[in-house]
């Protein structure tokens, strides 16, 4: 399987060069292979001979516009989102375990639970706009109240919502 218009293979990254040389039996000395790799693909130094910045400094300079947008509000929003996610998971575990214990007792005949009444009672307690059903509007009302509490007297709280969403979603 060969072709006359075969293009040359792209150059292999330096961290794979050592593995390839080992597989081909070229060298069994990792220090020598690392030295060859560094000659082929020098890694950025803290400051090179020309006085240029290292990779982290270059990354910070590249991200400077985004980093200036990070406010105290977005930072505490992110932390609050992470905490909310963790606490929510813990509460879900407690509620789930409680339900399993109660339902096990119901199944075994020890107690009798009117789940319809429980559902109606819970819905009436968490129905924020008192329209008789749980909707997105109820969730928005709870979010508005929570945000009002968590951003009270916080400077630069404009980024709080985005930080909170990011913390809940990606943490």
N, C-alpha and C positions, 0 to 999 in steps of 0.2 A: 504494500500500500504506500505508494509514493507518487508525488506529483512533480512535474517539471516546474510549475509555478509556485513551488513551496516557499512561503515567506519565512524568514528567520523567526525563531521563537523569541518572545519578549524576555528581557533580562530578568532572572529570578531574584526575588528580594533577598537581601543579605542574610536574614535569619534562616532562610532555607538553603543558602549556599553550603553551610556546614553540613546539613543533613545530606545534601546531594553528594558532596565530596566523600562523606562517610560511606554512602551507599555505593559509590563508584570505586571506593578503595583508594582515593587519592591521598588522604591523610588521616591519621588517627589522632593527631594532636589538636585538641580543641583550641588551645591558645594560638597556635599558628593559623588555624582556620579563622578565628576571630580577628586576628591581625589583618589577614587578607580581606575579610569582609569589611573591616573599618577603612581599609585603603580604597575599596571599591565604592562603599557607601558610608562616608563619614557621618556619624551621628552629630547632631547639634550640641555644641558645648555651652556652658553657662555664658561665656563670652568668648568668641573666637579671636584669632590673632588680629583680625581687622576691627575688633571692638563691636561687632554686631551682637544684637540681643539673642538670648537663648530661645528655645522653642516655646516655653511657657510665657515669656515676656511677649513674644510675637503673637501668641494666641490671645493674651489679654488685650494687646493693642488692637487686634482684629475684632474682638468682642466688645471693645470700649463703648460703642453706641448702645448695645443691649445692656451692658453693665450699668450704664448711667441711668437706665430706666428702672432698675431694681430699687425700689423704695423700701422704707421701713414697713410700710403697710403691706407690700407684696411679700416681704420676708415673714412677717408675723402671720399673714394669711396662709402662706405655705405651711408653716409650723402648726397652725390651727387645723388646717386640712388634714395633715398627717395624724394629729392627735384625734381628730374626729373619726377618721377611718379606723384607727386602732380601737378606740372606745366603742365604736359601732360594732366592730367584729366581736369584741368581748361581750357586749350586751346581747348580740344575736346568739352567741353560744349559751349564755345564761338563760335567755328566753327559750331557746330550743330545748335545752336540757330540762327546764321546768315543764314545758309542754309534754315532753316524752315521759316524764315521771307521772304527771297528772293523767295523761292518756293511758299509761300502763295501769294505773289504779282504776281508771274507768273500765278498761277492758277486763280486768280481773274481778270487777264487781264490787270493789271496796267503796267507791264513790260514784255519784251520778252528776254529770256536768251538763248544763244546758248551754251548749256551744253557741247557739243562736243568740241567746241573751248576752253571753260574753262578747260576741262580735258586735252586737248593737251598742253595748256599754262602751267598748273600746272606741268604736267609730264616733260615738257622741262626744267622747273626751278629746279626740284628736282632730275632729272636724273644726278647723279654725274659722271658717266663714259660716258655719251652722246651716249649710244648705242640705244636710242630710246624707251627703255622700263624700267620700274622700277623693279629691281631684288634684290636678296640678296646681290649682289656685291655692289649695291648703298648703302644699309644699312651698309655694312662693311666699305665702304669709309667714310660715315658720322661718324660711330663709331670711326674709326681711327683718324679722324680730331678732334672730341670731346675729345677723350682720350689724344691726343697730347696737346690740350689746357689746359685740367684740370690737367694734371700731370707735366706740365712744371715747373722745379725747385723744385719738391716735393721730399724730401728724402724718400727712401724706397717705391717707387711707384709701386713696383712689385705686391702688393696685391690689387691695385686699382680696377682692372677689376672684381675680385671676390667680393670685397666689393660692388661695383656698382651694379653688377648683383643681389646680395643678397638684397640690398636696394630696387631695382626696383621690385623684385619678391615677397618679404615677408613683406614689410612695409605696 
